[in-house]
Amino acid sequence: MEVILAKSAGFCFGVDRAVKSVYDNIDDKPLYTYGPIIHNLQVVEELEDKGVKVINDIEELPNLPKGKVIIRSHGVEEKIYNYIRDNGFSIIDATCPYVKKIHRIVNDYSKEGDTIIIIGDPSHPEVIGIKGWSSSKAIIIESIEDAKKLQLPIDEHICIVAQTTLNYLKFQEIIEIFLDKGYHVDIKDTICRATRDRQEEAIQLSGKVDKMIVIGGKHSSNTRKLYQLCKNQCDNTYHIETIEDLELLVFSKNEIIGITAGASTPKNIIQEVITHVRSTE
């Protein structure tokens, strides 16, 4: 059996930075994260065991002991910062720098009166946060069909940004629709380079293996995208969170197994999966 691990598998820069910010402040209680610090249940549970509380709703704040609130890598709306401070909490901002850049773009262009188009998942925290930095009209486009249906005045100035984990091919296809309609658009390619590299590597790897394993949280947007891209290349693609999800899978000694992982997957979980796969040979 040959097991091939994608070089880009595991924590991205932004996630690693956010998790590190929690551990750097772990002894300073009370300590909170606004939403789960990453989309990985095992990491979140470990931090909870160490006394780090997850705030799932901003309305919880007035009833909590004052302390530090860590903003996760996905970022939040501008008004959330003000609400946290107004309630007497201090902020540790672990928003990914690439996401912060999108916030600045949206804020600047919206102040000029541009319509902001955000290409991404409207229910994802990152996209919700991005929209919250616009002071003008902001529209979220999730699909090619959404882009085709959208009708705006032809002379309207438009600034287009993308969720950092968006599939680059999808981004290009949607951009083409706006250009074909003749809109005046400023296009900002805000897809994270690490995300693009991870996706491209996953496509290449899954196209030459017998089985492909994608490790990551079930609620992780970038992991779900990786899974779909790999599934398009390899029918025997499996999305798992931990080795327990592999119990019913059978591997043979003649197979080539590919493994990649989402940006919120710790190294120890990846290594456990590799060890388990090799042990079943």
C-alpha positions in Angstrom: 0.0 0.0 0.0 1.1 3.5 -0.8 -0.2 6.4 1.3 0.2 9.9 -0.1 -0.4 12.9 2.1 -1.0 16.2 0.4 1.7 18.8 1.3 -1.0 21.4 1.9 -3.0 19.3 4.4 -4.0 20.8 7.7 -3.9 24.1 9.5 -3.7 27.2 7.3 -1.9 30.3 8.5 -5.1 32.0 9.7 -6.4 29.1 11.7 -3.0 28.3 13.2 -2.7 32.0 14.3 -6.2 31.9 15.8 -5.6 28.8 17.8 -2.3 30.0 19.0 -3.9 33.2 20.3 -6.2 31.1 22.5 -3.3 29.1 24.0 -1.3 32.3 24.5 -4.1 33.6 26.7 -5.2 30.3 28.2 -4.2 31.3 31.8 -6.0 34.6 31.7 -9.6 33.8 32.7 -12.4 34.4 32.0 -11.5 33.8 28.3 -14.1 33.5 25.6 -14.1 32.9 21.8 -16.8 34.4 19.7 -18.1 31.3 18.0 -16.0 28.1 17.9 -12.4 29.2 17.3 -12.2 26.7 14.4 -14.5 24.2 12.7 -13.0 21.2 14.5 -15.0 19.7 17.4 -12.0 18.0 19.0 -10.0 21.2 19.3 -13.1 23.1 20.6 -13.8 20.4 23.2 -10.2 20.4 24.3 -10.3 24.2 24.8 -13.6 24.0 26.7 -12.0 21.5 29.1 -9.3 24.1 29.7 -12.0 26.7 30.6 -12.4 28.5 27.4 -16.1 29.4 26.8 -17.7 29.7 23.4 -20.1 32.6 22.9 -22.6 31.5 20.3 -24.9 34.6 20.5 -23.7 38.1 21.1 -26.7 38.6 23.5 -25.0 36.3 26.0 -22.4 39.0 26.8 -24.3 41.2 29.3 -24.8 38.1 31.5 -21.2 36.9 31.5 -18.3 37.8 33.8 -16.0 40.4 32.2 -13.0 39.1 30.4 -11.3 38.7 27.0 -13.1 37.8 23.9 -11.1 36.3 21.0 -12.5 37.0 17.5 -11.9 33.8 15.5 -10.2 33.7 12.1 -13.5 34.1 10.2 -13.9 37.6 11.5 -17.1 39.4 12.5 -19.3 42.4 11.6 -18.0 45.9 12.6 -20.9 46.3 15.0 -19.8 43.2 17.0 -16.6 44.9 18.0 -18.5 47.9 19.3 -21.0 45.7 21.2 -18.2 43.7 22.9 -16.4 46.8 24.1 -19.6 48.5 25.1 -20.3 45.6 27.5 -16.9 45.9 29.2 -15.0 43.1 27.5 -11.5 43.4 25.9 -10.9 42.0 22.4 -8.2 39.8 21.0 -8.6 40.0 17.3 -7.5 36.7 15.6 -9.3 37.5 12.4 -7.3 36.1 9.5 -5.3 38.9 7.8 -6.7 37.9 4.4 -10.2 38.3 5.8 -9.3 41.7 7.4 -8.2 42.8 3.9 -11.6 42.0 2.5 -13.2 44.0 5.4 -11.1 47.0 4.4 -11.9 46.7 0.7 -15.7 46.5 1.4 -15.5 49.4 3.9 -13.6 51.6 1.5 -15.6 50.9 -1.6 -19.0 51.1 0.2 -18.1 54.5 1.5 -17.7 55.6 -2.2 -21.2 54.4 -2.8 -20.4 51.2 -4.7 -22.7 48.2 -4.6 -20.8 45.4 -2.9 -21.1 41.9 -4.4 -19.9 39.1 -2.1 -19.5 35.7 -3.7 -19.8 33.0 -1.1 -22.1 31.1 1.3 -24.6 33.5 2.9 -24.8 31.4 6.0 -21.0 31.2 6.6 -19.7 33.4 9.4 -16.9 34.8 7.2 -19.4 36.0 4.6 -21.8 37.4 7.3 -18.8 39.3 8.8 -17.8 40.7 5.4 -21.2 42.0 4.7 -21.3 43.8 8.0 -18.4 46.1 6.9 -20.4 47.6 4.1 -22.1 51.0 4.5 -23.8 50.7 1.1 -25.9 48.0 -0.6 -24.3 44.6 -0.2 -25.5 41.5 -2.1 -24.4 37.9 -1.5 -24.1 35.7 -4.6 -23.8 32.0 -3.9 -24.2 30.4 -7.4 -24.0 31.0 -11.1 -27.8 31.0 -11.2 -27.9 33.9 -8.6 -25.5 35.9 -10.8 -27.6 35.3 -13.9 -30.8 36.4 -12.1 -29.3 39.6 -10.6 -30.4 42.8 -12.3 -28.8 46.1 -11.4 -28.7 49.5 -13.2 -26.1 49.3 -15.9 -24.3 52.4 -14.8 -24.0 51.2 -11.2 -20.5 50.9 -9.8 -19.9 47.4 -8.4 -17.1 46.0 -6.2 -16.8 42.2 -6.2 -15.1 40.2 -3.5 -15.1 36.5 -2.7 -15.2 34.3 0.4 -11.5 33.2 1.0 -12.3 29.5 0.6 -14.3 29.9 -2.6 -13.6 27.5 -5.5 -11.5 29.6 -7.9 -13.2 28.2 -11.1 -16.6 29.1 -9.7 -15.3 32.6 -9.0 -14.1 33.0 -12.6 -17.4 31.8 -14.0 -19.4 34.2 -11.9 -17.1 37.1 -12.8 -17.6 36.4 -16.5 -21.4 36.7 -16.1 -21.0 40.2 -14.6 -18.6 41.2 -17.3 -20.9 39.9 -20.1 -23.7 42.0 -18.7 -21.6 45.1 -19.2 -21.4 46.3 -15.6 -18.7 48.6 -14.4 -17.0 46.4 -11.9 -13.9 46.4 -9.7 -12.9 42.8 -9.2 -11.0 41.8 -6.1 -9.6 38.3 -6.1 -9.8 37.7 -2.4 -9.6 33.9 -2.5 -6.8 32.8 -0.2 -3.8 31.5 -2.1 -3.3 28.7 0.4 -6.9 27.6 -0.3 -6.4 27.7 -4.0 -3.2 25.6 -3.7 -4.9 23.1 -1.4 -7.7 22.7 -3.9 -5.5 22.3 -6.9 -3.3 19.8 -5.1 -6.4 17.8 -4.0 -7.7 17.6 -7.5 -4.3 16.3 -8.8 -3.9 13.8 -6.0 -7.4 12.4 -6.1 -7.1 11.8 -9.8 -4.3 9.3 -9.4 -5.3 7.2 -6.3 -7.6 4.3 -5.6 -9.2 5.9 -2.5 -9.1 9.5 -1.3 -9.6 10.5 2.3 -10.5 14.1 3.2 -10.2 14.9 6.9 -12.0 17.8 8.5 -15.0 19.0 10.4 -18.5 18.3 8.9 -19.3 22.1 9.3 -16.0 23.2 7.6 -16.7 25.0 4.4 -13.2 24.5 3.0 -13.3 20.8 3.8 -16.6 20.3 2.1 -15.3 22.0 -1.0 -12.2 19.7 -0.9 -14.4 16.7 -0.6 -16.5 17.6 -3.6 -13.5 18.4 -5.7 -11.9 15.1 -4.8 -15.2 13.2 -5.4 -15.3 14.6 -8.9 -12.0 12.9 -9.6 -12.3 9.7 -7.5 -15.5 7.9 -6.7 -14.0 6.3 -3.6 -13.6 9.6 -1.7 -14.5 9.8 2.0 -15.0 12.8 4.2 -14.1 11.9 7.8 -13.5 13.8 11.1 -11.5 11.2 13.0 -10.2 7.6 12.6 -13.5 6.3 14.1 -15.1 7.2 10.7 -12.7 4.8 9.0 -13.8 1.7 10.9 -15.9 0.2 8.1 -13.5 1.0 5.3 -11.2 -1.7 4.0 -7.8 -1.0 2.4 -5.8 -3.5 0.5 -2.0 -3.7 0.1 -2.2 -3.0 -3.7 -4.1 0.3 -3.3 -2.8 3.9 -3.5 -4.5 6.0 -0.8 -4.5 9.8 -1.0 -5.1 11.9 2.1 -5.8 15.6 2.4 -7.2 17.7 5.2 -9.1 21.0 5.6 -7.6 24.1 7.1 -9.0 23.4 10.6 -7.6 19.9 10.9 -4.7 19.5 13.5 -1.6 17.5 12.6 -2.2 14.9 15.3 -5.5 13.9 13.8 -3.9 13.7 10.3 -1.2 11.5 11.7 -3.7 9.2 13.5 -5.5 8.6 10.2 -2.2 7.8 8.3 -1.2 5.4 11.1 -4.6 3.7 11.1 -4.7 3.3 7.3 -1.2 1.8 7.2 -2.1 -0.6 10.0 -5.0 -2.1 8.1 -2.7 -3.2 5.2 
